[in-house]
Amino acid sequence: MAGSAGWTEPATAGHAAAGDARGRGSGQSTAYALAFTRTPGFQTPSEFLENPSQSSRLTAPFRKHVRPKKQHEIRRLGELVKKLSDLTGCTQVVDIGSGQGHLSRFMSLGLGLMVKSIEGDQRLVERAQRLDQELLQALEKEEKRHPQVVHAGPRHSPHHVVRWVEPTALCEELLLPLETLPQSGARLLLTGLHACGDLSVALLRHFSRPEVVALASVGCCYMKLSDPGSYPLSQWVAGLPGCELPYRLREGACHALEEYAERLQKAGPALRTHCYRAALETVIRGARPELRRPGVQGIPRVHELKIEEYVQRGLQRVGLDPQLPLNLAALRAHQAQENRVVAFFSLALLLAPLVETLILLDRLLYLQEQGFHAELLPIFSPELSPRNLVLVATKRPLGEAFSLLETEDN
């Protein structure tokens, strides 16, 4: 756990290594020893033992339209936010980058919190509102079937707002209360579940406002961070020699290490993707040298394709002519290097937890340098949700209560 209590030397944070270093090379051992632990304090969740697609800890209405990974995430983060809200006397939760509103719905209709959802995509907001109504109807039917189960108090659907939140500008809408409050005013808790790139940074900057009393943020998509501007944030990390993180390192920090380790153990044909993608990149660079880091949408069943077929489909996905003449001999030479490409990718991936640690440590120190109290807690099972560290911050010390936030509810 990383926090203000006893935090004296960031360079030797004293975190437990994310695994046993014995039997590993020295570079791998060092990477693990320096990274924040990603192992949660609870046991690997048993919520999917009975049915791998349905969490046993969520009722059926809250599982509908929600994938297993997201079921786990909204339950764990929602329960943490509820505890944090109770500890800080929060009057309203603001879910930033709420997407289809799965987290907001669980917090409001499942946990009884007053929630404002902010999302920049109008289509996602409209879908979220439809899902709100569908869930309300399902909950009403359940109450009629089980009248002995009494729901405490009225149900409040999330209040959805279409608004882009800029990383450097103040968003007044974010800070507005949903209802008229007494003179003491609103006490807001900001949260974001895998808020993309700069959006997580925007949460940190809004936390300094007096209306905001708590924060629970899970970041994602580090490669989309504005540079400079969104990293480094803290004076301490900015003062480190060579603290810069190029795009390739930040992108690598978003990969699912546990899932990839399992793929390596199976040594299946799916690993061929790396070699094919490298060959595609070479062809793109030859045809359009100025086209850097093109996003290639997933190509299904790669292991069933010949390398030239994959390249043709990849060219089409980045807007290039799929019928470009290809050097088949060069592509075959690329394919012969498949094992070396996998080895290179695996070595690069060993740095992923360390890069993520530096980014999150920077955010934690940024808050602590302003006198706030902050912790990093692993709340998701990394096998289900690789970006599993939540940055929790408050404006008054919570002491040992911080450790209660990551525990499982009965």
C-alpha positions in Angstrom: 0.0 0.0 0.0 1.4 3.4 -0.9 0.3 6.3 1.2 1.2 9.4 3.2 1.7 7.6 6.5 5.4 6.7 6.8 6.1 7.8 3.2 9.6 9.1 3.6 11.6 8.0 0.5 9.8 7.4 -2.7 12.8 5.8 -4.3 12.6 2.9 -1.9 8.9 2.7 -1.3 9.1 -0.6 0.5 6.3 -2.2 -1.5 6.1 -5.9 -1.6 7.3 -7.3 -4.9 4.5 -8.4 -7.2 5.7 -12.0 -7.0 8.6 -14.2 -6.0 11.8 -13.1 -7.6 13.6 -16.4 -7.2 14.4 -18.1 -10.4 14.1 -14.9 -12.5 16.9 -13.0 -14.2 18.2 -10.0 -12.3 16.5 -7.5 -14.6 13.1 -9.2 -14.1 13.7 -9.4 -10.3 14.5 -5.7 -10.2 11.5 -4.7 -12.2 9.2 -6.7 -9.9 10.9 -5.4 -6.7 10.5 -1.7 -7.8 6.8 -2.0 -8.9 3.8 -1.5 -6.8 2.2 -4.7 -5.8 -0.9 -5.5 -7.9 -2.0 -8.4 -5.7 -5.3 -7.5 -3.9 -5.7 -8.1 -0.2 -8.7 -10.4 -0.9 -8.5 -13.9 -2.4 -8.9 -14.4 -6.1 -12.7 -13.7 -6.5 -14.9 -16.7 -6.2 -17.8 -14.8 -7.7 -17.5 -16.6 -11.1 -17.0 -20.1 -9.9 -20.6 -21.1 -10.5 -21.0 -19.3 -13.8 -18.0 -17.7 -15.6 -20.2 -15.0 -17.1 -22.3 -14.0 -14.0 -21.0 -12.6 -10.7 -22.6 -14.3 -7.8 -22.2 -11.1 -5.8 -24.4 -9.0 -8.1 -28.1 -9.6 -8.6 -29.4 -10.5 -12.0 -30.7 -7.0 -13.0 -27.2 -5.4 -12.4 -25.5 -8.1 -14.4 -27.6 -7.6 -17.5 -25.7 -6.0 -20.5 -22.5 -6.1 -18.3 -19.5 -8.3 -19.1 -17.9 -10.4 -16.4 -14.8 -8.1 -16.2 -17.0 -5.0 -15.8 -19.3 -6.8 -13.3 -16.2 -7.3 -11.1 -15.0 -3.8 -11.6 -18.3 -1.9 -10.9 -18.9 -4.0 -7.8 -15.5 -3.6 -6.3 -15.1 0.1 -7.1 -18.7 0.9 -6.2 -18.4 -0.7 -2.8 -15.1 1.2 -2.2 -16.8 4.5 -3.2 -19.7 3.8 -0.8 -17.3 3.2 2.1 -15.3 6.3 1.2 -18.5 8.4 0.9 -19.6 7.3 4.3 -16.2 8.1 5.8 -16.0 11.6 4.3 -19.6 12.7 4.6 -20.0 13.0 0.9 -23.3 14.3 -0.4 -22.8 13.4 -4.1 -20.7 11.2 -6.3 -19.5 12.4 -9.7 -18.6 9.6 -12.1 -16.4 11.2 -14.8 -16.1 9.4 -18.2 -19.1 7.3 -17.2 -19.6 5.7 -20.7 -22.8 3.5 -20.7 -23.3 4.2 -17.0 -22.7 0.7 -15.5 -20.8 2.0 -12.5 -23.2 5.0 -12.0 -26.2 2.7 -12.1 -24.8 0.3 -9.5 -23.8 3.1 -7.2 -27.1 4.9 -7.4 -29.7 2.1 -7.8 -27.7 -0.6 -6.0 -25.9 1.3 -3.2 -28.2 4.3 -2.8 -25.7 7.0 -3.6 -26.6 10.3 -5.3 -24.7 10.2 -8.6 -24.0 12.6 -11.4 -22.6 11.0 -14.5 -20.5 13.0 -16.9 -19.7 11.6 -20.4 -18.7 13.4 -23.6 -20.3 11.0 -26.1 -24.0 11.8 -26.6 -24.7 8.3 -28.0 -23.3 6.6 -24.8 -25.4 8.9 -22.6 -28.6 8.1 -24.5 -27.8 4.4 -24.1 -27.1 4.8 -20.4 -30.5 6.5 -19.9 -32.2 3.6 -21.7 -30.4 1.1 -19.5 -31.4 3.1 -16.4 -35.1 2.8 -17.3 -34.7 -0.9 -18.1 -33.0 -1.5 -14.7 -35.6 0.4 -12.8 -38.4 -1.7 -14.4 -36.5 -4.9 -13.6 -36.1 -3.8 -10.0 -39.8 -3.0 -9.7 -40.7 -6.4 -11.0 -38.4 -8.0 -8.5 -40.0 -6.1 -5.7 -43.4 -7.3 -6.8 -42.2 -10.9 -6.8 -40.5 -10.6 -3.4 -42.6 -8.0 -1.5 -41.0 -9.2 1.8 -37.7 -7.6 0.7 -38.1 -3.9 1.5 -36.0 -1.4 -0.3 -34.8 1.4 2.1 -35.8 4.8 0.8 -36.6 6.1 -2.7 -34.5 5.1 -5.7 -32.6 7.8 -7.6 -31.3 7.1 -11.1 -28.0 8.7 -12.1 -28.2 12.2 -13.4 -26.5 12.1 -16.8 -24.7 15.1 -18.3 -23.2 15.3 -21.8 -19.9 17.3 -21.3 -16.3 17.0 -22.4 -13.9 17.5 -19.4 -10.7 19.2 -20.5 -7.5 18.1 -18.7 -6.4 21.7 -17.9 -9.6 23.7 -17.7 -12.1 23.9 -14.8 -15.4 22.1 -15.6 -18.1 24.0 -13.6 -20.7 21.4 -14.4 -18.7 18.8 -12.6 -18.8 20.8 -9.4 -22.6 21.7 -9.4 -24.7 19.9 -6.8 -27.8 18.0 -8.0 -30.0 19.5 -5.3 -30.2 22.6 -3.0 -28.1 21.9 0.1 -27.8 23.7 3.5 -25.2 26.4 4.1 -22.5 23.7 4.6 -22.8 23.1 0.8 -22.0 20.1 -1.4 -19.4 17.6 -0.5 -18.3 15.9 -3.7 -16.6 12.6 -4.3 -15.0 12.3 -7.8 -14.5 8.9 -9.4 -13.6 7.4 -12.7 -13.4 3.8 -13.8 -10.5 3.5 -16.3 -10.9 7.2 -17.2 -8.9 7.4 -20.4 -5.6 9.3 -20.7 -5.9 12.9 -19.7 -9.3 12.4 -18.1 -7.7 10.8 -15.0 -5.4 13.8 -14.7 -8.5 16.1 -14.9 -9.9 14.4 -11.8 -6.7 15.1 -9.9 -6.8 18.8 -10.8 -10.4 19.2 -9.8 -9.7 17.5 -6.5 -8.1 20.8 -5.2 -11.5 22.5 -5.3 -13.0 23.1 -1.9 -16.3 21.3 -2.9 -14.4 18.1 -3.4 -13.7 16.0 -0.3 -12.6 12.6 -1.8 -11.3 10.9 -4.9 -11.3 7.3 -6.2 -9.6 7.1 -9.6 -8.6 4.1 -11.8 -6.5 5.2 -14.7 -6.1 3.7 -18.2 -4.6 4.4 -21.6 -1.4 6.0 -20.5 -0.2 6.3 -24.1 -2.9 9.0 -24.6 -1.4 11.3 -21.9 -0.5 14.8 -23.1 3.2 15.2 -23.0 4.1 17.7 -21.5 1.1 18.6 -19.3 -0.2 15.3 -17.9 3.1 13.7 -17.0 5.1 14.4 -14.9 2.8 16.2 -12.4 4.8 16.0 -9.2 7.9 18.0 -8.5 9.6 14.9 -7.2 9.2 12.9 -10.4 9.9 16.0 -12.6 13.3 16.2 -10.8 14.3 12.7 -11.6 17.0 12.4 -14.3 15.6 10.7 -17.3 12.0 10.7 -16.0 10.6 11.0 -19.6 8.4 8.2 -20.8 8.2 7.8 -24.5 5.0 6.6 -26.2 6.2 3.0 -26.5 6.8 2.6 -22.8 3.5 4.2 -21.9 1.7 2.0 -24.4 3.4 -1.1 -23.0 2.2 -0.2 -19.5 -1.4 -0.8 -20.7 -0.9 -4.5 -21.6 -2.3 -7.3 -19.5 0.8 -9.0 -18.0 -1.0 -11.9 -16.3 -3.0 -12.7 -19.4 0.1 -12.7 -21.6 2.0 -14.9 -19.2 -0.8 -17.5 -19.6 -0.6 -17.2 -23.3 3.2 -17.8 -23.2 2.7 -20.9 -21.1 0.3 -22.3 -23.6 2.7 -21.4 -26.5 -0.3 -21.4 -28.9 -0.5 -20.0 -32.4 -2.1 -16.8 -31.1 1.4 -15.5 -30.3 1.9 -15.2 -34.1 0.1 -11.9 -33.9 3.2 -10.1 -32.8 5.3 -11.2 -35.7 2.5 -10.4 -38.2 1.9 -7.0 -36.7 5.7 -6.2 -36.9 5.6 -7.2 -40.6 2.6 -5.0 -41.2 4.3 -2.0 -39.6 7.3 -2.5 -41.9 5.0 -2.4 -44.9 3.2 0.7 -43.7 6.5 2.5 -43.0 7.6 1.7 -46.6 4.4 2.9 -48.1 3.7 5.9 -45.9 6.7 6.9 -43.8 4.8 9.8 -42.2 2.1 7.5 -40.8 3.3 6.8 -37.3 1.6 4.6 -34.7 -1.5 3.8 -36.8 -4.3 2.2 -34.9 -5.0 -1.2 -36.3 -8.4 -2.6 -35.3 -8.3 -6.2 -34.2 -8.1 -8.8 -37.0 -9.9 -11.9 -36.0 -8.4 -15.5 -36.2 -5.0 -14.3 -37.0 -3.4 -17.7 -36.6 -5.5 -19.0 -39.5 -4.2 -16.4 -41.9 -1.2 -16.3 -44.1 1.1 -13.4 -43.3 0.3 -11.7 -46.6 -3.4 -12.0 -45.9 -3.0 -10.4 -42.5 -0.9 -7.5 -44.0 -3.6 -6.9 -46.7 -6.3 -6.7 -44.1 -4.2 -4.5 -41.9 -3.5 -2.1 -44.7 -7.2 -1.7 -45.4 -7.8 -0.9 -41.7 -5.4 2.0 -41.7 -6.8 3.4 -45.0 -4.1 2.1 -47.4 -4.6 0.1 -50.6 -4.8 -3.6 -49.6 -3.6 -4.4 -53.1 -0.2 -2.8 -52.6 2.5 -5.0 -54.1 4.1 -7.1 -51.4 7.6 -8.6 -51.2 6.6 -12.1 -50.3 10.2 -13.2 -49.7 10.6 -10.4 -47.2 7.4 -11.3 -45.4 8.5 -14.9 -45.2 11.8 -13.7 -43.7 9.8 -11.8 -41.1 7.8 -14.8 -40.3 11.0 -16.9 -39.7 11.8 -14.5 -36.9 8.5 -15.2 -35.0 10.2 -16.6 -31.8 12.6 -13.6 -31.6 9.7 -11.1 -31.9 7.8 -12.9 -29.1 11.0 -12.8 -26.9 11.5 -9.1 -27.6 7.8 -8.4 -26.8 8.1 -10.4 -23.6 11.2 -8.6 -22.4 9.5 -5.2 -23.1 6.4 -6.3 -21.2 8.5 -7.0 -18.1 8.9 -3.2 -17.7 5.1 -2.6 -17.9 4.4 -2.8 -14.1 7.4 -0.6 -13.4 6.3 2.1 -16.0 2.8 2.0 -14.5 4.3 2.4 -11.0 6.2 5.5 -12.1 3.0 7.1 -13.6 0.9 6.3 -10.6 3.6 7.3 -8.1 3.8 10.7 -9.9 0.0 11.2 -9.4 0.1 10.1 -5.7 3.1 12.4 -5.0 1.3 15.3 -6.9 -1.5 15.1 -4.4 0.7 14.6 -1.3 2.8 17.6 -2.3 -0.4 19.7 -2.0 -1.0 18.4 1.5 -3.6 15.9 0.6 -3.8 12.3 1.9 -3.5 9.6 -0.7 -3.2 5.9 -1.1 -2.9 3.4 -4.0 -4.9 0.2 -3.5 -5.1 -2.9 -5.7 -8.9 -3.5 -5.7 -9.4 -5.7 -8.8 -8.2 -9.1 -9.5 -5.4 -8.5 -12.0 -6.4 -11.6 -14.0 -9.8 -10.0 -14.6 -8.8 -6.4 -14.8 -5.1 -5.6 -15.4 -5.4 -1.9 -14.5 -6.4 -2.6 -11.0 -4.8 0.1 -8.8 -7.2 2.8 -7.5 -5.8 6.1 -6.4 -7.8 7.2 -3.3 -7.4 10.7 -1.8 -9.0 12.7 1.0 -8.5 16.1 2.5 -8.4 14.9 6.0 -6.6 11.8 7.3 -8.5 8.6 7.5 -5.8 6.7 9.4 -6.4 2.9 9.6 -9.8 3.4 7.8 -7.9 3.5 4.5 -7.2 -0.3 4.9 -10.9 -1.0 5.2 -11.5 0.4 1.7 -9.9 -2.5 -0.1 -11.6 -5.3 1.9 -14.4 -7.4 0.5 -17.9 -6.8 1.8 -19.7 -9.8 3.2 
